[in-house]
Amino acid sequence: MAKRGGFPGGMPGNMSNLMKQAQRMQRQMEEGQKELETKEFTAKAGGGAVEATVNGKKELVKIVLSEDAVDPDDVEMLQDLIVAAVNEAMKQAEEAGQELMGKMTGGLGGGFPF
């Protein structure tokens, strides 16, 4: 007679529970990723002269320039402000993705003997 959780007739109880937990975590990660992709992250540079918005897929979706930022004699400054605003918005999107992954995998990653 097999002991409780033994192999004859199926998976051990703990393995079955692990598989269910892994499947549930995968579904939660997929849902979280879809939610993240719909969010937008906006950052400003130059005291608000340039505003950049990216989505959770890290795609630039909008740039807003104030009239004060558009100086034909100083195009280089405008370019720098655009880069700064886009980079900050991308950083926000990246951090949100890392936070989501941290929530989903919290408690995993340590203590494995291999």
Biopython code that builds the backbone (N, CA, C, O; Angstrom):
import numpy as np
from Bio.PDB.StructureBuilder import StructureBuilder

atoms = [
    (1, "MET", "N", (0.842, -1.174, 0.000)),
    (1, "MET", "CA", (0.000, 0.000, 0.000)),
    (1, "MET", "C", (0.895, 1.249, 0.000)),
    (1, "MET", "O", (1.873, 1.326, 0.743)),
    (2, "ALA", "N", (0.549, 2.194, -0.825)),
    (2, "ALA", "CA", (1.342, 3.419, -0.934)),
    (2, "ALA", "C", (1.008, 4.352, 0.211)),
    (2, "ALA", "O", (-0.131, 4.421, 0.673)),
    (3, "LYS", "N", (2.010, 5.056, 0.651)),
    (3, "LYS", "CA", (1.795, 6.054, 1.695)),
    (3, "LYS", "C", (1.095, 7.253, 1.075)),
    (3, "LYS", "O", (1.120, 7.431, -0.143)),
    (4, "ARG", "N", (0.483, 8.056, 1.894)),
    (4, "ARG", "CA", (-0.192, 9.264, 1.425)),
    (4, "ARG", "C", (0.815, 10.146, 0.690)),
    (4, "ARG", "O", (1.897, 10.432, 1.201)),
    (5, "GLY", "N", (0.443, 10.571, -0.512)),
    (5, "GLY", "CA", (1.330, 11.423, -1.294)),
    (5, "GLY", "C", (2.340, 10.643, -2.094)),
    (5, "GLY", "O", (3.225, 11.247, -2.700)),
    (6, "GLY", "N", (2.250, 9.330, -2.126)),
    (6, "GLY", "CA", (3.199, 8.517, -2.870)),
    (6, "GLY", "C", (2.949, 8.581, -4.358)),
    (6, "GLY", "O", (1.939, 9.135, -4.793)),
    (7, "PHE", "N", (3.844, 8.027, -5.144)),
    (7, "PHE", "CA", (3.758, 8.086, -6.587)),
    (7, "PHE", "C", (2.710, 7.178, -7.208)),
    (7, "PHE", "O", (2.109, 7.585, -8.202)),
    (8, "PRO", "N", (2.440, 5.965, -6.694)),
    (8, "PRO", "CA", (1.469, 5.105, -7.376)),
    (8, "PRO", "C", (0.129, 5.809, -7.553)),
    (8, "PRO", "O", (-0.488, 6.250, -6.583)),
    (9, "GLY", "N", (-0.305, 5.907, -8.783)),
    (9, "GLY", "CA", (-1.600, 6.508, -9.079)),
    (9, "GLY", "C", (-1.564, 8.002, -9.306)),
    (9, "GLY", "O", (-2.619, 8.589, -9.545)),
    (10, "GLY", "N", (-0.420, 8.651, -9.246)),
    (10, "GLY", "CA", (-0.400, 10.088, -9.517)),
    (10, "GLY", "C", (0.791, 10.784, -8.899)),
    (10, "GLY", "O", (1.716, 10.150, -8.391)),
    (11, "MET", "N", (0.747, 12.119, -8.953)),
    (11, "MET", "CA", (1.828, 12.944, -8.428)),
    (11, "MET", "C", (1.763, 12.983, -6.905)),
    (11, "MET", "O", (0.697, 12.803, -6.315)),
    (12, "PRO", "N", (2.894, 13.215, -6.282)),
    (12, "PRO", "CA", (2.839, 13.424, -4.840)),
    (12, "PRO", "C", (2.043, 14.687, -4.542)),
    (12, "PRO", "O", (1.999, 15.608, -5.358)),
    (13, "GLY", "N", (1.415, 14.727, -3.373)),
    (13, "GLY", "CA", (0.571, 15.869, -3.009)),
    (13, "GLY", "C", (1.289, 17.197, -3.107)),
    (13, "GLY", "O", (0.731, 18.163, -3.627)),
    (14, "ASN", "N", (2.503, 17.266, -2.622)),
    (14, "ASN", "CA", (3.248, 18.527, -2.650)),
    (14, "ASN", "C", (3.544, 18.974, -4.076)),
    (14, "ASN", "O", (3.477, 20.166, -4.378)),
    (15, "MET", "N", (3.870, 18.032, -4.952)),
    (15, "MET", "CA", (4.168, 18.376, -6.345)),
    (15, "MET", "C", (2.913, 18.917, -7.034)),
    (15, "MET", "O", (2.984, 19.875, -7.803)),
    (16, "SER", "N", (1.789, 18.307, -6.756)),
    (16, "SER", "CA", (0.525, 18.762, -7.339)),
    (16, "SER", "C", (0.217, 20.184, -6.884)),
    (16, "SER", "O", (-0.188, 21.025, -7.686)),
    (17, "ASN", "N", (0.410, 20.449, -5.597)),
    (17, "ASN", "CA", (0.178, 21.793, -5.080)),
    (17, "ASN", "C", (1.137, 22.800, -5.699)),
    (17, "ASN", "O", (0.737, 23.920, -6.017)),
    (18, "LEU", "N", (2.392, 22.418, -5.874)),
    (18, "LEU", "CA", (3.369, 23.308, -6.505)),
    (18, "LEU", "C", (2.960, 23.649, -7.939)),
    (18, "LEU", "O", (3.079, 24.797, -8.369)),
    (19, "MET", "N", (2.485, 22.657, -8.665)),
    (19, "MET", "CA", (2.056, 22.887, -10.052)),
    (19, "MET", "C", (0.872, 23.853, -10.093)),
    (19, "MET", "O", (0.822, 24.744, -10.941)),
    (20, "LYS", "N", (-0.075, 23.676, -9.179)),
    (20, "LYS", "CA", (-1.229, 24.576, -9.125)),
    (20, "LYS", "C", (-0.793, 25.991, -8.789)),
    (20, "LYS", "O", (-1.282, 26.954, -9.379)),
    (21, "GLN", "N", (0.128, 26.119, -7.840)),
    (21, "GLN", "CA", (0.627, 27.439, -7.458)),
    (21, "GLN", "C", (1.360, 28.099, -8.628)),
    (21, "GLN", "O", (1.202, 29.296, -8.869)),
    (22, "ALA", "N", (2.153, 27.323, -9.346)),
    (22, "ALA", "CA", (2.892, 27.863, -10.494)),
    (22, "ALA", "C", (1.930, 28.332, -11.581)),
    (22, "ALA", "O", (2.140, 29.387, -12.180)),
    (23, "GLN", "N", (0.885, 27.565, -11.838)),
    (23, "GLN", "CA", (-0.099, 27.953, -12.854)),
    (23, "GLN", "C", (-0.837, 29.216, -12.430)),
    (23, "GLN", "O", (-1.084, 30.099, -13.251)),
    (24, "ARG", "N", (-1.195, 29.306, -11.133)),
    (24, "ARG", "CA", (-1.891, 30.487, -10.629)),
    (24, "ARG", "C", (-0.979, 31.712, -10.741)),
    (24, "ARG", "O", (-1.428, 32.787, -11.137)),
    (25, "MET", "N", (0.297, 31.547, -10.391)),
    (25, "MET", "CA", (1.248, 32.646, -10.476)),
    (25, "MET", "C", (1.435, 33.092, -11.924)),
    (25, "MET", "O", (1.547, 34.287, -12.198)),
    (26, "GLN", "N", (1.470, 32.133, -12.853)),
    (26, "GLN", "CA", (1.617, 32.486, -14.261)),
    (26, "GLN", "C", (0.423, 33.307, -14.735)),
    (26, "GLN", "O", (0.596, 34.295, -15.449)),
    (27, "ARG", "N", (-0.789, 32.907, -14.346)),
    (27, "ARG", "CA", (-1.985, 33.672, -14.722)),
    (27, "ARG", "C", (-1.921, 35.080, -14.139)),
    (27, "ARG", "O", (-2.237, 36.053, -14.824)),
    (28, "GLN", "N", (-1.510, 35.191, -12.869)),
    (28, "GLN", "CA", (-1.417, 36.505, -12.232)),
    (28, "GLN", "C", (-0.384, 37.377, -12.930)),
    (28, "GLN", "O", (-0.601, 38.577, -13.102)),
    (29, "MET", "N", (0.728, 36.793, -13.330)),
    (29, "MET", "CA", (1.763, 37.553, -14.033)),
    (29, "MET", "C", (1.250, 38.045, -15.379)),
    (29, "MET", "O", (1.508, 39.186, -15.763)),
    (30, "GLU", "N", (0.526, 37.192, -16.098)),
    (30, "GLU", "CA", (-0.023, 37.588, -17.391)),
    (30, "GLU", "C", (-1.024, 38.721, -17.220)),
    (30, "GLU", "O", (-1.017, 39.680, -17.992)),
    (31, "GLU", "N", (-1.886, 38.615, -16.211)),
    (31, "GLU", "CA", (-2.867, 39.671, -15.953)),
    (31, "GLU", "C", (-2.166, 40.970, -15.560)),
    (31, "GLU", "O", (-2.535, 42.049, -16.023)),
    (32, "GLY", "N", (-1.155, 40.856, -14.703)),
    (32, "GLY", "CA", (-0.402, 42.040, -14.286)),
    (32, "GLY", "C", (0.304, 42.693, -15.451)),
    (32, "GLY", "O", (0.336, 43.920, -15.543)),
    (33, "GLN", "N", (0.873, 41.896, -16.347)),
    (33, "GLN", "CA", (1.572, 42.429, -17.515)),
    (33, "GLN", "C", (0.584, 43.158, -18.433)),
    (33, "GLN", "O", (0.896, 44.231, -18.950)),
    (34, "LYS", "N", (-0.600, 42.582, -18.636)),
    (34, "LYS", "CA", (-1.609, 43.248, -19.469)),
    (34, "LYS", "C", (-2.024, 44.581, -18.855)),
    (34, "LYS", "O", (-2.187, 45.580, -19.556)),
    (35, "GLU", "N", (-2.190, 44.579, -17.531)),
    (35, "GLU", "CA", (-2.563, 45.812, -16.839)),
    (35, "GLU", "C", (-1.455, 46.853, -16.973)),
    (35, "GLU", "O", (-1.725, 48.026, -17.230)),
    (36, "LEU", "N", (-0.218, 46.423, -16.800)),
    (36, "LEU", "CA", (0.924, 47.331, -16.915)),
    (36, "LEU", "C", (0.989, 47.950, -18.312)),
    (36, "LEU", "O", (1.275, 49.139, -18.452)),
    (37, "GLU", "N", (0.725, 47.149, -19.338)),
    (37, "GLU", "CA", (0.807, 47.638, -20.715)),
    (37, "GLU", "C", (-0.210, 48.733, -21.002)),
    (37, "GLU", "O", (0.000, 49.541, -21.907)),
    (38, "THR", "N", (-1.310, 48.780, -20.251)),
    (38, "THR", "CA", (-2.324, 49.806, -20.488)),
    (38, "THR", "C", (-2.039, 51.106, -19.743)),
    (38, "THR", "O", (-2.652, 52.135, -20.023)),
    (39, "LYS", "N", (-1.104, 51.054, -18.794)),
    (39, "LYS", "CA", (-0.775, 52.256, -18.027)),
    (39, "LYS", "C", (0.114, 53.184, -18.832)),
    (39, "LYS", "O", (0.819, 52.764, -19.749)),
    (40, "GLU", "N", (0.063, 54.470, -18.461)),
    (40, "GLU", "CA", (0.930, 55.462, -19.079)),
    (40, "GLU", "C", (1.764, 56.135, -17.999)),
    (40, "GLU", "O", (1.313, 56.324, -16.870)),
    (41, "PHE", "N", (2.985, 56.491, -18.366)),
    (41, "PHE", "CA", (3.922, 57.123, -17.447)),
    (41, "PHE", "C", (4.382, 58.423, -18.084)),
    (41, "PHE", "O", (4.869, 58.435, -19.214)),
    (42, "THR", "N", (4.227, 59.512, -17.353)),
    (42, "THR", "CA", (4.552, 60.834, -17.878)),
    (42, "THR", "C", (5.633, 61.472, -17.032)),
    (42, "THR", "O", (5.601, 61.404, -15.803)),
    (43, "ALA", "N", (6.590, 62.091, -17.702)),
    (43, "ALA", "CA", (7.663, 62.808, -17.015)),
    (43, "ALA", "C", (7.876, 64.146, -17.706)),
    (43, "ALA", "O", (7.655, 64.295, -18.908)),
    (44, "LYS", "N", (8.310, 65.103, -16.914)),
    (44, "LYS", "CA", (8.566, 66.455, -17.430)),
    (44, "LYS", "C", (10.037, 66.798, -17.257)),
    (44, "LYS", "O", (10.719, 66.269, -16.379)),
    (45, "ALA", "N", (10.505, 67.689, -18.106)),
    (45, "ALA", "CA", (11.875, 68.201, -18.017)),
    (45, "ALA", "C", (11.838, 69.698, -18.285)),
    (45, "ALA", "O", (10.906, 70.217, -18.900)),
    (46, "GLY", "N", (12.865, 70.371, -17.814)),
    (46, "GLY", "CA", (12.947, 71.822, -18.041)),
    (46, "GLY", "C", (11.833, 72.572, -17.353)),
    (46, "GLY", "O", (11.298, 73.533, -17.906)),
    (47, "GLY", "N", (11.473, 72.145, -16.145)),
    (47, "GLY", "CA", (10.409, 72.829, -15.414)),
    (47, "GLY", "C", (9.054, 72.700, -16.080)),
    (47, "GLY", "O", (8.193, 73.565, -15.919)),
    (48, "GLY", "N", (8.862, 71.633, -16.822)),
    (48, "GLY", "CA", (7.583, 71.401, -17.493)),
    (48, "GLY", "C", (7.567, 71.846, -18.944)),
    (48, "GLY", "O", (6.534, 71.757, -19.608)),
    (49, "ALA", "N", (8.697, 72.324, -19.444)),
    (49, "ALA", "CA", (8.763, 72.781, -20.834)),
    (49, "ALA", "C", (8.573, 71.630, -21.809)),
    (49, "ALA", "O", (8.056, 71.821, -22.910)),
    (50, "VAL", "N", (8.992, 70.438, -21.405)),
    (50, "VAL", "CA", (8.838, 69.241, -22.237)),
    (50, "VAL", "C", (8.201, 68.155, -21.378)),
    (50, "VAL", "O", (8.619, 67.906, -20.247)),
    (51, "GLU", "N", (7.187, 67.522, -21.939)),
    (51, "GLU", "CA", (6.502, 66.433, -21.247)),
    (51, "GLU", "C", (6.453, 65.235, -22.184)),
    (51, "GLU", "O", (6.015, 65.344, -23.329)),
    (52, "ALA", "N", (6.913, 64.079, -21.676)),
    (52, "ALA", "CA", (6.915, 62.851, -22.482)),
    (52, "ALA", "C", (6.055, 61.808, -21.782)),
    (52, "ALA", "O", (6.074, 61.683, -20.557)),
    (53, "THR", "N", (5.294, 61.057, -22.589)),
    (53, "THR", "CA", (4.452, 59.992, -22.060)),
    (53, "THR", "C", (4.776, 58.705, -22.793)),
    (53, "THR", "O", (4.792, 58.661, -24.023)),
    (54, "VAL", "N", (5.038, 57.639, -22.010)),
    (54, "VAL", "CA", (5.258, 56.309, -22.570)),
    (54, "VAL", "C", (4.235, 55.370, -21.960)),
    (54, "VAL", "O", (3.685, 55.641, -20.892)),
    (55, "ASN", "N", (3.984, 54.256, -22.653)),
    (55, "ASN", "CA", (3.073, 53.265, -22.088)),
    (55, "ASN", "C", (3.872, 52.151, -21.426)),
    (55, "ASN", "O", (5.103, 52.158, -21.449)),
    (56, "GLY", "N", (3.169, 51.206, -20.845)),
    (56, "GLY", "CA", (3.816, 50.108, -20.146)),
    (56, "GLY", "C", (4.612, 49.191, -21.045)),
    (56, "GLY", "O", (5.408, 48.385, -20.563)),
    (57, "LYS", "N", (4.407, 49.303, -22.347)),
    (57, "LYS", "CA", (5.204, 48.534, -23.305)),
    (57, "LYS", "C", (6.464, 49.298, -23.683)),
    (57, "LYS", "O", (7.227, 48.880, -24.554)),
    (58, "LYS", "N", (6.668, 50.436, -23.004)),
    (58, "LYS", "CA", (7.827, 51.307, -23.225)),
    (58, "LYS", "C", (7.847, 51.894, -24.630)),
    (58, "LYS", "O", (8.895, 52.015, -25.265)),
    (59, "GLU", "N", (6.661, 52.253, -25.089)),
    (59, "GLU", "CA", (6.524, 52.939, -26.380)),
    (59, "GLU", "C", (6.207, 54.405, -26.095)),
    (59, "GLU", "O", (5.344, 54.714, -25.272)),
    (60, "LEU", "N", (6.903, 55.294, -26.773)),
    (60, "LEU", "CA", (6.623, 56.718, -26.644)),
    (60, "LEU", "C", (5.276, 56.988, -27.305)),
    (60, "LEU", "O", (5.091, 56.695, -28.486)),
    (61, "VAL", "N", (4.327, 57.551, -26.537)),
    (61, "VAL", "CA", (2.996, 57.779, -27.095)),
    (61, "VAL", "C", (2.663, 59.255, -27.259)),
    (61, "VAL", "O", (1.759, 59.611, -28.015)),
    (62, "LYS", "N", (3.411, 60.136, -26.532)),
    (62, "LYS", "CA", (3.078, 61.559, -26.660)),
    (62, "LYS", "C", (4.248, 62.413, -26.195)),
    (62, "LYS", "O", (4.938, 62.091, -25.228)),
    (63, "ILE", "N", (4.448, 63.516, -26.916)),
    (63, "ILE", "CA", (5.404, 64.556, -26.520)),
    (63, "ILE", "C", (4.636, 65.875, -26.524)),
    (63, "ILE", "O", (3.949, 66.198, -27.493)),
    (64, "VAL", "N", (4.756, 66.627, -25.444)),
    (64, "VAL", "CA", (4.135, 67.945, -25.368)),
    (64, "VAL", "C", (5.249, 68.962, -25.129)),
    (64, "VAL", "O", (6.040, 68.827, -24.196)),
    (65, "LEU", "N", (5.296, 69.973, -25.979)),
    (65, "LEU", "CA", (6.305, 71.034, -25.863)),
    (65, "LEU", "C", (5.607, 72.342, -25.544)),
    (65, "LEU", "O", (4.617, 72.692, -26.185)),
    (66, "SER", "N", (6.111, 73.062, -24.565)),
    (66, "SER", "CA", (5.563, 74.397, -24.315)),
    (66, "SER", "C", (6.187, 75.343, -25.338)),
    (66, "SER", "O", (7.272, 75.087, -25.861)),
    (67, "GLU", "N", (5.500, 76.409, -25.605)),
    (67, "GLU", "CA", (6.020, 77.378, -26.568)),
    (67, "GLU", "C", (7.358, 77.950, -26.111)),
    (67, "GLU", "O", (8.207, 78.300, -26.931)),
    (68, "ASP", "N", (7.537, 78.040, -24.802)),
    (68, "ASP", "CA", (8.787, 78.572, -24.258)),
    (68, "ASP", "C", (9.979, 77.675, -24.577)),
    (68, "ASP", "O", (11.113, 78.149, -24.635)),
    (69, "ALA", "N", (9.729, 76.383, -24.784)),
    (69, "ALA", "CA", (10.812, 75.437, -25.047)),
    (69, "ALA", "C", (11.308, 75.515, -26.485)),
    (69, "ALA", "O", (12.402, 75.045, -26.795)),
    (70, "VAL", "N", (10.507, 76.105, -27.356)),
    (70, "VAL", "CA", (10.855, 76.136, -28.778)),
    (70, "VAL", "C", (11.576, 77.450, -29.083)),
    (70, "VAL", "O", (10.960, 78.485, -29.335)),
    (71, "ASP", "N", (12.892, 77.360, -29.049)),
    (71, "ASP", "CA", (13.745, 78.513, -29.356)),
    (71, "ASP", "C", (14.606, 78.127, -30.555)),
    (71, "ASP", "O", (15.516, 77.311, -30.409)),
    (72, "PRO", "N", (14.348, 78.689, -31.734)),
    (72, "PRO", "CA", (15.104, 78.306, -32.923)),
    (72, "PRO", "C", (16.614, 78.510, -32.768)),
    (72, "PRO", "O", (17.403, 77.885, -33.476)),
    (73, "ASP", "N", (17.010, 79.380, -31.845)),
    (73, "ASP", "CA", (18.435, 79.630, -31.637)),
    (73, "ASP", "C", (19.061, 78.642, -30.655)),
    (73, "ASP", "O", (20.278, 78.637, -30.470)),
    (74, "ASP", "N", (18.233, 77.808, -30.028)),
    (74, "ASP", "CA", (18.765, 76.850, -29.051)),
    (74, "ASP", "C", (18.062, 75.496, -29.190)),
    (74, "ASP", "O", (17.449, 75.004, -28.242)),
    (75, "VAL", "N", (18.160, 74.909, -30.370)),
    (75, "VAL", "CA", (17.549, 73.620, -30.652)),
    (75, "VAL", "C", (18.188, 72.529, -29.797)),
    (75, "VAL", "O", (17.513, 71.580, -29.398)),
    (76, "GLU", "N", (19.461, 72.653, -29.518)),
    (76, "GLU", "CA", (20.170, 71.644, -28.731)),
    (76, "GLU", "C", (19.559, 71.492, -27.333)),
    (76, "GLU", "O", (19.443, 70.377, -26.826)),
    (77, "MET", "N", (19.169, 72.606, -26.713)),
    (77, "MET", "CA", (18.556, 72.531, -25.391)),
    (77, "MET", "C", (17.228, 71.768, -25.468)),
    (77, "MET", "O", (16.932, 70.942, -24.604)),
    (78, "LEU", "N", (16.443, 72.045, -26.488)),
    (78, "LEU", "CA", (15.166, 71.351, -26.658)),
    (78, "LEU", "C", (15.390, 69.853, -26.840)),
    (78, "LEU", "O", (14.671, 69.037, -26.264)),
    (79, "GLN", "N", (16.371, 69.504, -27.627)),
    (79, "GLN", "CA", (16.680, 68.090, -27.828)),
    (79, "GLN", "C", (17.065, 67.422, -26.510)),
    (79, "GLN", "O", (16.630, 66.307, -26.223)),
    (80, "ASP", "N", (17.873, 68.099, -25.721)),
    (80, "ASP", "CA", (18.286, 67.557, -24.421)),
    (80, "ASP", "C", (17.094, 67.387, -23.486)),
    (80, "ASP", "O", (17.002, 66.395, -22.762)),
    (81, "LEU", "N", (16.184, 68.353, -23.503)),
    (81, "LEU", "CA", (14.998, 68.261, -22.652)),
    (81, "LEU", "C", (14.106, 67.096, -23.072)),
    (81, "LEU", "O", (13.546, 66.397, -22.227)),
    (82, "ILE", "N", (13.979, 66.893, -24.372)),
    (82, "ILE", "CA", (13.164, 65.778, -24.872)),
    (82, "ILE", "C", (13.774, 64.451, -24.425)),
    (82, "ILE", "O", (13.067, 63.571, -23.936)),
    (83, "VAL", "N", (15.074, 64.315, -24.594)),
    (83, "VAL", "CA", (15.751, 63.075, -24.187)),
    (83, "VAL", "C", (15.570, 62.855, -22.688)),
    (83, "VAL", "O", (15.278, 61.737, -22.264)),
    (84, "ALA", "N", (15.735, 63.890, -21.888)),
    (84, "ALA", "CA", (15.602, 63.762, -20.438)),
    (84, "ALA", "C", (14.190, 63.337, -20.044)),
    (84, "ALA", "O", (14.016, 62.458, -19.199)),
    (85, "ALA", "N", (13.197, 63.949, -20.646)),
    (85, "ALA", "CA", (11.809, 63.610, -20.312)),
    (85, "ALA", "C", (11.467, 62.186, -20.734)),
    (85, "ALA", "O", (10.827, 61.454, -19.979)),
    (86, "VAL", "N", (11.887, 61.787, -21.935)),
    (86, "VAL", "CA", (11.615, 60.431, -22.411)),
    (86, "VAL", "C", (12.323, 59.410, -21.529)),
    (86, "VAL", "O", (11.728, 58.399, -21.155)),
    (87, "ASN", "N", (13.583, 59.662, -21.193)),
    (87, "ASN", "CA", (14.324, 58.725, -20.350)),
    (87, "ASN", "C", (13.677, 58.569, -18.975)),
    (87, "ASN", "O", (13.610, 57.459, -18.446)),
    (88, "GLU", "N", (13.204, 59.664, -18.396)),
    (88, "GLU", "CA", (12.567, 59.583, -17.083)),
    (88, "GLU", "C", (11.244, 58.808, -17.155)),
    (88, "GLU", "O", (10.939, 58.016, -16.263)),
    (89, "ALA", "N", (10.468, 59.034, -18.205)),
    (89, "ALA", "CA", (9.208, 58.292, -18.366)),
    (89, "ALA", "C", (9.489, 56.802, -18.566)),
    (89, "ALA", "O", (8.781, 55.958, -18.018)),
    (90, "MET", "N", (10.516, 56.479, -19.347)),
    (90, "MET", "CA", (10.899, 55.078, -19.546)),
    (90, "MET", "C", (11.339, 54.450, -18.228)),
    (90, "MET", "O", (11.018, 53.295, -17.948)),
    (91, "LYS", "N", (12.068, 55.205, -17.426)),
    (91, "LYS", "CA", (12.517, 54.712, -16.129)),
    (91, "LYS", "C", (11.317, 54.392, -15.245)),
    (91, "LYS", "O", (11.309, 53.371, -14.558)),
    (92, "GLN", "N", (10.308, 55.253, -15.255)),
    (92, "GLN", "CA", (9.098, 55.007, -14.471)),
    (92, "GLN", "C", (8.406, 53.726, -14.921)),
    (92, "GLN", "O", (7.955, 52.939, -14.089)),
    (93, "ALA", "N", (8.319, 53.514, -16.236)),
    (93, "ALA", "CA", (7.690, 52.303, -16.765)),
    (93, "ALA", "C", (8.492, 51.069, -16.367)),
    (93, "ALA", "O", (7.914, 50.044, -16.005)),
    (94, "GLU", "N", (9.805, 51.161, -16.431)),
    (94, "GLU", "CA", (10.675, 50.041, -16.052)),
    (94, "GLU", "C", (10.511, 49.709, -14.575)),
    (94, "GLU", "O", (10.406, 48.539, -14.206)),
    (95, "GLU", "N", (10.489, 50.730, -13.738)),
    (95, "GLU", "CA", (10.334, 50.510, -12.301)),
    (95, "GLU", "C", (8.979, 49.881, -11.980)),
    (95, "GLU", "O", (8.883, 49.034, -11.091)),
    (96, "ALA", "N", (7.938, 50.288, -12.694)),
    (96, "ALA", "CA", (6.619, 49.691, -12.475)),
    (96, "ALA", "C", (6.636, 48.215, -12.865)),
    (96, "ALA", "O", (6.017, 47.388, -12.196)),
    (97, "GLY", "N", (7.341, 47.885, -13.943)),
    (97, "GLY", "CA", (7.461, 46.489, -14.359)),
    (97, "GLY", "C", (8.233, 45.668, -13.345)),
    (97, "GLY", "O", (7.867, 44.529, -13.056)),
    (98, "GLN", "N", (9.300, 46.238, -12.803)),
    (98, "GLN", "CA", (10.086, 45.534, -11.785)),
    (98, "GLN", "C", (9.288, 45.359, -10.503)),
    (98, "GLN", "O", (9.389, 44.330, -9.835)),
    (99, "GLU", "N", (8.494, 46.366, -10.163)),
    (99, "GLU", "CA", (7.658, 46.263, -8.966)),
    (99, "GLU", "C", (6.620, 45.156, -9.137)),
    (99, "GLU", "O", (6.368, 44.387, -8.210)),
    (100, "LEU", "N", (6.024, 45.077, -10.317)),
    (100, "LEU", "CA", (5.054, 44.021, -10.605)),
    (100, "LEU", "C", (5.706, 42.652, -10.472)),
    (100, "LEU", "O", (5.144, 41.748, -9.853)),
    (101, "MET", "N", (6.888, 42.500, -11.051)),
    (101, "MET", "CA", (7.584, 41.215, -10.977)),
    (101, "MET", "C", (7.962, 40.885, -9.538)),
    (101, "MET", "O", (7.903, 39.725, -9.131)),
    (102, "GLY", "N", (8.343, 41.881, -8.778)),
    (102, "GLY", "CA", (8.689, 41.667, -7.379)),
    (102, "GLY", "C", (7.499, 41.177, -6.574)),
    (102, "GLY", "O", (7.634, 40.304, -5.716)),
    (103, "LYS", "N", (6.323, 41.747, -6.857)),
    (103, "LYS", "CA", (5.109, 41.315, -6.168)),
    (103, "LYS", "C", (4.760, 39.876, -6.544)),
    (103, "LYS", "O", (4.338, 39.084, -5.702)),
    (104, "MET", "N", (4.943, 39.558, -7.815)),
    (104, "MET", "CA", (4.576, 38.233, -8.294)),
    (104, "MET", "C", (5.541, 37.149, -7.817)),
    (104, "MET", "O", (5.134, 36.013, -7.578)),
    (105, "THR", "N", (6.817, 37.502, -7.679)),
    (105, "THR", "CA", (7.813, 36.489, -7.345)),
    (105, "THR", "C", (8.322, 36.621, -5.916)),
    (105, "THR", "O", (9.243, 35.906, -5.522)),
    (106, "GLY", "N", (7.739, 37.519, -5.139)),
    (106, "GLY", "CA", (8.181, 37.689, -3.759)),
    (106, "GLY", "C", (8.156, 36.356, -3.031)),
    (106, "GLY", "O", (7.145, 35.653, -3.047)),
    (107, "GLY", "N", (9.243, 36.016, -2.405)),
    (107, "GLY", "CA", (9.308, 34.735, -1.721)),
    (107, "GLY", "C", (9.919, 33.640, -2.569)),
    (107, "GLY", "O", (10.245, 32.573, -2.049)),
    (108, "LEU", "N", (10.082, 33.873, -3.852)),
    (108, "LEU", "CA", (10.761, 32.905, -4.698)),
    (108, "LEU", "C", (12.190, 33.364, -4.914)),
    (108, "LEU", "O", (12.527, 34.522, -4.667)),
    (109, "GLY", "N", (13.014, 32.461, -5.369)),
    (109, "GLY", "CA", (14.364, 32.842, -5.753)),
    (109, "GLY", "C", (15.406, 32.536, -4.710)),
    (109, "GLY", "O", (16.595, 32.528, -5.027)),
    (110, "GLY", "N", (15.018, 32.287, -3.491)),
    (110, "GLY", "CA", (16.008, 31.984, -2.475)),
    (110, "GLY", "C", (15.763, 30.622, -1.859)),
    (110, "GLY", "O", (14.644, 30.109, -1.881)),
    (111, "GLY", "N", (16.795, 30.054, -1.320)),
    (111, "GLY", "CA", (16.648, 28.808, -0.589)),
    (111, "GLY", "C", (16.674, 27.556, -1.432)),
    (111, "GLY", "O", (16.504, 26.460, -0.898)),
    (112, "PHE", "N", (16.878, 27.677, -2.718)),
    (112, "PHE", "CA", (16.953, 26.472, -3.559)),
    (112, "PHE", "C", (18.347, 25.879, -3.459)),
    (112, "PHE", "O", (19.333, 26.616, -3.497)),
    (113, "PRO", "N", (18.449, 24.571, -3.333)),
    (113, "PRO", "CA", (19.767, 23.953, -3.156)),
    (113, "PRO", "C", (20.576, 23.852, -4.434)),
    (113, "PRO", "O", (21.700, 23.351, -4.392)),
    (114, "PHE", "N", (20.065, 24.298, -5.558)),
    (114, "PHE", "CA", (20.805, 24.172, -6.809)),
    (114, "PHE", "C", (21.110, 25.514, -7.407)),
    (114, "PHE", "O", (21.731, 25.590, -8.468)),
]
sb = StructureBuilder()
sb.init_structure("model")
sb.init_model(0)
sb.init_chain("A")
sb.init_seg("    ")
for serial, (resi, resn, name, xyz) in enumerate(atoms, 1):
    if name == "N":
        sb.init_residue(resn, " ", resi, " ")
    sb.init_atom(name, np.array(xyz, "f"), 0.0, 1.0, " ", f" {name:<3s}", serial, name[0])
structure = sb.get_structure()
